[in-house]
Amino acid sequence: MPKLTPAVRHARKARKKLLRHQLRQAVLAQKAERAERHAAIAPVPREGVPRTRRASRR
């Protein structure tokens, strides 16, 4: 396999860096949107019945 020139290596590295950045931005946007959706959901407490304490399943 022929050796890559420095310019080709640099271009590949820059493209991979850009793709990683775009992927990270997409993940952060999804997480923010999910957090915003979940923040609006507030559980309504049941009347008269205290919440039972359950052991963690983990």
Distance bins in CASP14 RR format, pairs under 12 A and 6 or more apart:
PFRMAT RR
TARGET T0000
AUTHOR 0000-0000-0000
RMODE 2
METHOD distances of the structure
MODEL  1
2 8 0 0 0 0 0 1 0 0 0 0 0
3 9 0 0 0 0 1 0 0 0 0 0 0
4 10 0 0 0 0 1 0 0 0 0 0 0
4 11 0 0 0 0 1 0 0 0 0 0 0
4 12 1 0 0 1 0 0 0 0 0 0 0
4 13 0 0 0 0 0 1 0 0 0 0 0
5 11 0 0 0 0 1 0 0 0 0 0 0
5 12 0 0 0 0 0 1 0 0 0 0 0
6 12 0 0 0 0 0 1 0 0 0 0 0
6 13 0 0 0 0 0 1 0 0 0 0 0
7 13 0 0 0 0 0 1 0 0 0 0 0
7 14 0 0 0 0 0 1 0 0 0 0 0
8 14 0 0 0 0 0 1 0 0 0 0 0
8 15 0 0 0 0 0 1 0 0 0 0 0
9 15 0 0 0 0 0 1 0 0 0 0 0
9 16 0 0 0 0 0 1 0 0 0 0 0
10 16 0 0 0 0 0 1 0 0 0 0 0
10 17 0 0 0 0 0 1 0 0 0 0 0
11 17 0 0 0 0 0 1 0 0 0 0 0
11 18 0 0 0 0 0 1 0 0 0 0 0
12 18 0 0 0 0 0 1 0 0 0 0 0
12 19 0 0 0 0 0 1 0 0 0 0 0
13 19 0 0 0 0 0 1 0 0 0 0 0
13 20 0 0 0 0 0 1 0 0 0 0 0
14 20 0 0 0 0 0 1 0 0 0 0 0
14 21 0 0 0 0 0 1 0 0 0 0 0
15 21 0 0 0 0 0 1 0 0 0 0 0
15 22 0 0 0 0 0 1 0 0 0 0 0
16 22 0 0 0 0 0 1 0 0 0 0 0
16 23 0 0 0 0 0 1 0 0 0 0 0
17 23 0 0 0 0 0 1 0 0 0 0 0
17 24 0 0 0 0 0 1 0 0 0 0 0
18 24 0 0 0 0 0 1 0 0 0 0 0
18 25 0 0 0 0 0 1 0 0 0 0 0
19 25 0 0 0 0 0 1 0 0 0 0 0
19 26 0 0 0 0 0 1 0 0 0 0 0
20 26 0 0 0 0 0 1 0 0 0 0 0
20 27 0 0 0 0 0 1 0 0 0 0 0
21 27 0 0 0 0 0 1 0 0 0 0 0
21 28 0 0 0 0 0 1 0 0 0 0 0
22 28 0 0 0 0 0 1 0 0 0 0 0
22 29 0 0 0 0 0 1 0 0 0 0 0
23 29 0 0 0 0 0 1 0 0 0 0 0
23 30 0 0 0 0 0 1 0 0 0 0 0
24 30 0 0 0 0 0 1 0 0 0 0 0
24 31 0 0 0 0 0 1 0 0 0 0 0
25 31 0 0 0 0 0 1 0 0 0 0 0
25 32 0 0 0 0 0 1 0 0 0 0 0
26 32 0 0 0 0 0 1 0 0 0 0 0
26 33 0 0 0 0 0 1 0 0 0 0 0
27 33 0 0 0 0 0 1 0 0 0 0 0
27 34 0 0 0 0 0 1 0 0 0 0 0
28 34 0 0 0 0 0 1 0 0 0 0 0
28 35 0 0 0 0 0 1 0 0 0 0 0
29 35 0 0 0 0 0 1 0 0 0 0 0
29 36 0 0 0 0 0 1 0 0 0 0 0
30 36 0 0 0 0 0 1 0 0 0 0 0
30 37 0 0 0 0 0 1 0 0 0 0 0
31 37 0 0 0 0 0 1 0 0 0 0 0
31 38 0 0 0 0 0 1 0 0 0 0 0
32 38 0 0 0 0 0 1 0 0 0 0 0
32 39 0 0 0 0 0 1 0 0 0 0 0
33 39 0 0 0 0 0 1 0 0 0 0 0
33 40 0 0 0 0 0 1 0 0 0 0 0
34 40 0 0 0 0 0 1 0 0 0 0 0
34 41 0 0 0 0 0 1 0 0 0 0 0
35 41 0 0 0 0 0 1 0 0 0 0 0
43 51 0 0 0 0 1 0 0 0 0 0 0
44 51 0 0 0 0 0 1 0 0 0 0 0
45 51 1 0 0 1 0 0 0 0 0 0 0
46 52 0 0 0 0 0 1 0 0 0 0 0
END
